[in-house]
Amino acid sequence: MQSYWMQMTDTDTVLELRDSPVPTPEPKQLLVRMRAAALNRGEFLLGHGLHGTPGSWKAIGGEGAGEVVAVGAEVSGFKPGDRVMGRCPGAFSEFAVMESAEAMVVPPGLSWEAAASVPLTFLVAFDMLVLQGQLKAGEWLLINGVSSGVGVASLQLGKALGAHVIGTSGSADKLAALQPLGLDLALHTRAADFAPAVMAATDQRGANLIVNTVGGSVFAESIRALAFEGRLATVGYVDGVVHADIDLEALHAKRLTLFGVSNKLRSKAQRAAAVPRFVAEVMPHIAAGRIEPRIDRVMDFAELKAAKARMEAGAHIGKIVLRMPAGTP
C-alpha cells in the first residue's frame, strides 16, 4: 500500500510517499480501507511537540473515514464492511488502523470527505466548548482564527448549543463566507485589538468562553475580552508565539479559568473517553444536517504537498481533505 511519511528537521518538514506493508490490527483495533483523510495544521508545525525526535520519520495523518476490512480479536460492535470514521495515526494511507473505542459509524448520506472532517476537529471543539468550556445557551463565544478547521467546527457547535458567536479573521472574504453558518459578529483583524468590540457587543460583560487557535500574540487581549468567570481555551499557536504575559489581577478578580486542549500526553483511554458523549450529543446534529462539516477543498491523494501548502498559506476556510486512490482493492 502507499502511505505518506514525514521527517521533521530543525528548519523544515519533508514529505515522502512510500510503499508500506498493510498494518495488522491489534486486538482492540480496526483495519480500515481509507477513503478520505483530513489535514490538521498541528501535525505539520515545527516545534509543535507532536513529532518525536527531529530527523526521525513518522507515518502521518490524524483522522479519516473508510470501510472496515478486518477487526481485532477483542472488537465488538464493528464488522468488515462497516463505514467508520475516527482519529487514527497514519491516516494519509490506503489502509490504517483505528482504535475501536474511537471509531464512529458514518451516518447514512454523509460523504467520505465530510466524515473525514469530523473526528479530530469536532472532538476538539466538543472538548473545548462542552467538556471543559461548559458553554451554555445564550452565552457569548469568541473564536480567534474562526476560519480554521477547529474555528469553523467551534462556530457550528457553538450555534448548535445556542450560543452567540464572535469570530476574528484577517480576511473579510472568509468572514463573509462564514456568516451563513450563524456568525453573529465578524471582526476583521489579525491584531490584538478586538477586546473593545467584544465588550461593546456583550454590553460590557465580555465573552464567556474564548477559543484561541492563534497563539500567544492574542493571549493578553483575550484575557481583557473575558467576562466574569470566563473561560479561555488554548488549542494552538500558529503564530509561533508560545509565551505570553498573564494579567494576574484580571485572573484573580474575574475568577477566570484557563485551559489547554491537546491529545499529546493523553492515554488511549483518555482520548476515547469523550467519544460516547460526542456520539450521543453531537452526531445527531451531523446526521440530521444541522451541522454540515465545512470542506474548503477536496484534493487527490497525490496532492498532499499542495494541500499542505494551501493550509500553511492560510488560504482555506474549514477543512482540506485528501481523497484516497479509487483503485485500491
Phi, psi and omega in degrees: 000163177258140178212153179266136176238153180227139173248128178260120175255185180290340187232352189201172171240142180240127179256143180216132176267122186237155165274122184230156176291149175293128183291156176256126182290140173284174187307328183251023182243161173249142168265123187241130171279104187290134176255330179202151177215144185254149178274147174225131188300322186303325184289347180254356187280130172297136176074012182280350175082017184253001197239003178075211185288129176304138181096343179277158179259147181214135172294135188241172187108137186237348181205151180185186182216150179180194183256137176292128178260319180208155179236148177291165187298334183255013182275134172230151178093352176226151179215161178305138181099343179294143174271119184228160173220154179174172171286137177201139177288146178069034184291338177279069187202158179288330175225144178210159175260145182229135175295129182298330180289342178255354182283143178229144179289134177283124180298148176304137178089348179274126182291161176302319183294318178294319179298320180293341182273354187270309200303301185287310187296312182285330174293323175296315178298320178297319177300311183292313189276323187255300188294313180259322186282339177051042182291135182243156177303136179091347178280166180257128178246126175250129179241112175276124187079051190290343183274356177289169179302311178293323179298313180294318178299320179293322175300311183294317180291321178301317178293322178296331179275355177090018180272161168270135188238129173250137178228144174249147175199152176278000182240119176295325179296319178295318179298320178296322180292336182268351179303319180296343178277358175106013179299119185280324179217123179256123179248113183274093181196148168250355186270166176274069186221019189268347185303315180302319180292323178294316179297319180296319182291334184254023181055042177067015178272324183098172180280138179284326179220133177238132175255117181255102176265354189271305180132202188295336183293339180244008184296308182297321179294325177296319176302318180295331185272355183281148175277172171303132184060031177284162181235138180238118179258126175254119185241351180189173177211067181292344176282352180078003181265108187252005175230142180206152177286147175245127175282097184295329179296316178293317178304316182288306187292322183270001178053053185279155174239124179245131180212154178255158180230109181202149175259002189306314186256007183276148175282169177302318181296320179293320179296325184277344189300326184276348187299314180302317178294321178299315179299320182284325189257332184251321183301326175301325177294321180288316180298325182274355180084005177289331170241121177244115179310130183273109181260123178285311184199141172255127183234156181290155181309320183289351186260024183303318181299318179292323178295318178297318180297321179296318180294315182291336176281352180071026184274353188263160170232107185093215190258143169258130188236138173265133174264127183285156181303135184284338188272001182289135179297000000 
